[in-house]
Amino acid sequence: MNLASINSFFSFQWLHSLEFGAPWWFFILPMPLVIYFLFPAYRTKQVAIKVPFFRQLLSALDEEPRKGASELQPTWWQRVILVVSWGLVVIALAKPTILGPVQLRESLGRDVMVLVDLSGSMAEEDFTAPTGEKISRLDAAKGVLADFAATRVGDRLGLILFGDAAFVQTPFTADQKVWLELLNQTDVAMAGQSTHLGDAIGLAIKVFDQSNSHRAQATEPSQVEQVAIVLTDGNDTGSFVEPIDAAKVAKAKSVRIHIVVMGDPQTVGESAIDMETIDRVAEETGGKAFQALNQQELEQAYQVINDLEPQLYESTSYRPKQSLHYYLIAMVVVMYFVAFSFATFSRFQTRRRLNVEADDA
C-alpha cells in the first residue's frame, strides 16, 4: 500500500463508494436484545451442603437465603467485545464492498489480415503520388494502407507478404504503429519474383485458425469476424493450392476475402491479371474484388472496403468491487484471541497469587 492509498483511507474517501450486497442482514442487528429480554439467562449450578441447622447458620452469619444457582455477569470489557463483535459479524453478512476507480474494458472488433504482393511487377512506377511524382505500386499501396489502418480502431491487423512463397510479416496485433513500421520495411522481390496467391490465402487461413485456437485457450470469445484483404498486381503463378480451392476453404472457415488488383488489365505474361479468378475468389467468400489503375481508384477501393467492414469496436466502463467482509471477520477473530489470551493470563496470575498466599500461610 503506497502513501496515496493510506492518505485516501484515513481521509475516509472510500465511504463514498461503500455498498452493501445484502443489506437485509441488518434486520438481525437487535436480535441479542430480543433474546436478552425474552429468554431467561443460563444459571450455573454450584456445590452445596445440606445441614439441619441452616436457619441458625444464616442468623449467625446475618445472610439472606438465595438459590443454589448463580448467573455469571460479564465484565465491562467483555460486554464491549460482545457488542462490537456482533456488529462486525452482521456488517460482514451484509457483504460490504468498495467500488474501485472506473476502468475501461476494450473489446476487439475483428481480425483483419492484409496480404501484400511483393512480386517484381510491384516495382512498376505507374502510380502518381499526391505531390505529382511517379511512385511504384508498392509505395502507393503503403500510403493507402497507412490511411486504412488508421481507421481500423479496435481491429487487430496482421500482415502476410507473398511472392515465390508466403510468410507472416506481422501476426495479429492491435498496435497499429508496429504494424505500419513492419509494412514500411517491406520491399519488392523480398519474397521472390512470382505471385503465389493461392499459397498466401492458405497461409492466412492457417493464421486465423491459430488465432482462434489461442483465443479459445484464453477463454475469450471466439466469434470474431475474420477478414482478409489481398493486394496484388498479377496472376497466380504456380501456387501449391489453387486460389479458388483456397477460397472454398476460406468460406468454410468463415474468412471473408476482398481483393484489390493494381495495374493495367491489358498486361500479358506472368503479370497478366486473371480477373475471372479474382472475382470468383472474392465472390466465393462473400467479399468484393476491385481494380485500381491509379492512386485515386486505389483509395476508393479501400474506402469501399471500409464501408463494407464497419467498425465493431466497443468499449465498456466498469468499477471493480473489493469485498471487505473478510477484514471484519479477521477483526473478530483477533479480538477474541486477544481477549482469551488476556483472560487466561489473568486467571494464571490470580491462581499463582493464591498459591503464594497459601504457602505463606
FENZIQUI-V586756 format. One record per run of one state. SS is the DSSP state (~ for helix, > for strand, _ for the rest). FROM is the first residue (numbers start at 1). TO is the last residue. If there is no record, write none. Layout:
SS;FROM;TO
SS;FROM;TO
This chain:
_;1;2
~;3;10
_;11;12
~;13;17
>;18;20
_;21;22
~;23;28
_;29;30
~;31;38
_;39;43
>;44;45
_;46;53
~;54;61
_;62;68
>;69;70
_;71;75
~;76;93
_;94;95
>;96;107
_;108;109
>;110;117
_;118;119
~;120;123
_;124;126
>;127;128
_;129;133
>;134;135
_;136;136
~;137;150
_;151;155
>;156;162
_;163;165
>;166;173
_;174;175
~;176;184
_;185;196
~;197;217
_;218;224
>;225;232
_;233;242
~;243;252
_;253;254
>;255;262
_;263;268
~;269;271
_;272;274
~;275;285
_;286;288
>;289;292
_;293;294
~;295;308
_;309;313
>;314;323
_;324;324
~;325;360
_;361;361
